[in-house]
Amino acid sequence: MSYPFHLAIHVTNLDTTRAFYGDLLGCQEGRSTDTWVDYDFFGHQLSLHLGKPFLKSKTGQVDGELVSMPHFGVVLPMSQWHALAERLRNADVVFEYGPTVRFAGEAGEQATMFFRDPSGNPLEIKGFNDVNGLFSK
């Protein structure tokens, strides 16, 4: 990774946000005030500010299934993806799609899962055995 990205979005409650991103996803909390909190989101800076989350609609298509747009996420090594999927299952997180493997046996084989944070922000987490396949056709 050359440089981490920075993403700032709205959330509706900092306590549930901390429980989700910090406790469940395992992201380390950084700076915060009474209106926002920063997280190390798998090596990237995620700033979560109190406010009205962005509008979204199920207009994206993944294997013929509709998923929420816009969404954000991260690409993880496959072992870390499986561990996170298991933590989310055990926490009874509702999946919008997956967890599943796409393009099995092909260039770009990947695992994916779509779900939402407590404020309704959609996330997609991908897993790769070989990250060099990320942009394979």
C-alpha positions in Angstrom: 0.0 0.0 0.0 1.4 3.3 -1.0 -0.6 5.6 1.3 -3.7 5.0 3.4 -7.0 6.6 2.4 -9.0 8.9 4.6 -12.8 8.6 4.7 -15.1 10.8 6.8 -18.8 9.8 7.1 -21.7 10.4 9.4 -22.9 8.1 12.2 -25.9 8.5 14.5 -24.4 7.5 17.9 -20.8 7.4 19.0 -21.3 4.7 21.7 -22.7 2.1 19.2 -20.1 3.3 16.7 -17.3 2.5 19.2 -18.8 -0.9 20.0 -19.1 -1.8 16.3 -15.8 -0.4 14.9 -13.7 -0.8 18.0 -15.0 -3.9 19.8 -16.5 -5.9 16.9 -14.3 -5.0 13.9 -11.2 -4.7 16.1 -10.2 -1.2 14.8 -8.0 0.9 17.1 -9.5 4.2 18.1 -7.5 7.3 17.5 -8.3 11.0 18.2 -11.9 11.9 19.2 -14.1 14.7 20.5 -17.7 14.7 21.7 -18.8 14.8 18.0 -16.5 12.5 16.2 -14.0 9.6 16.5 -11.2 8.4 14.3 -10.3 4.8 13.7 -7.4 2.9 12.2 -9.6 1.0 9.7 -7.2 -1.8 8.7 -4.5 0.7 8.0 -6.7 3.6 6.8 -8.1 6.6 8.5 -11.9 6.4 9.1 -13.4 9.5 10.7 -16.9 9.0 12.0 -18.8 12.2 12.7 -22.2 12.7 14.3 -24.8 13.6 11.7 -27.2 12.1 9.2 -25.7 9.2 7.2 -25.5 9.5 3.4 -28.4 8.3 1.3 -28.0 4.8 -0.1 -30.0 2.5 -2.3 -29.8 -1.1 -3.4 -28.7 -0.4 -6.9 -25.3 -2.2 -7.1 -25.3 -5.7 -8.6 -23.1 -8.5 -7.3 -23.8 -11.9 -8.9 -27.3 -10.8 -9.7 -28.0 -9.6 -6.1 -28.7 -6.0 -5.3 -26.3 -4.4 -2.8 -26.3 -0.9 -1.2 -24.6 1.9 -3.1 -22.5 3.7 -2.2 -20.5 1.5 0.2 -16.9 1.3 1.4 -14.7 -1.3 2.8 -11.3 -2.9 2.7 -9.4 -5.9 1.2 -8.0 -8.3 3.7 -5.8 -11.4 3.5 -8.1 -14.5 3.4 -7.3 -15.7 6.9 -8.1 -12.3 8.4 -11.3 -12.2 6.3 -12.5 -15.6 7.6 -11.8 -14.6 11.2 -13.8 -11.4 10.7 -16.6 -13.2 9.0 -16.8 -15.6 12.0 -16.8 -12.7 14.5 -19.6 -11.0 12.6 -21.7 -14.3 12.4 -21.2 -14.8 16.1 -22.4 -11.3 16.8 -25.5 -11.9 14.7 -24.7 -9.2 12.2 -27.2 -9.3 9.3 -25.4 -9.8 6.0 -26.8 -8.0 2.9 -24.8 -10.4 0.8 -22.4 -13.2 1.7 -20.1 -14.2 3.2 -19.2 -16.0 0.1 -16.5 -16.7 -2.5 -16.7 -15.2 -6.0 -14.8 -16.2 -9.1 -13.7 -19.5 -7.5 -10.8 -21.0 -9.4 -10.4 -17.9 -11.6 -8.0 -15.0 -11.7 -9.4 -12.5 -9.1 -10.9 -15.2 -6.8 -12.2 -13.4 -3.8 -14.3 -13.7 -0.7 -16.8 -10.9 0.0 -19.4 -9.9 2.5 -21.7 -6.9 2.7 -23.3 -5.6 5.9 -24.1 -2.3 7.6 -22.8 -0.5 10.7 -25.3 0.5 13.4 -25.9 3.8 11.6 -26.9 2.0 8.4 -23.6 2.7 6.5 -22.9 -0.1 4.1 -19.6 -1.9 4.1 -18.0 -4.5 1.9 -15.1 -6.5 3.1 -13.2 -8.6 0.6 -10.6 -11.3 1.2 -7.9 -12.5 -1.2 -5.4 -15.3 -1.1 -3.4 -13.4 -3.7 -4.0 -9.6 -3.6 -2.3 -9.4 -7.0 -5.6 -10.6 -8.4 -7.4 -7.6 -7.1 -7.6 -6.0 -10.5 -7.8 -9.2 -12.6 -10.2 -9.4 -15.5 
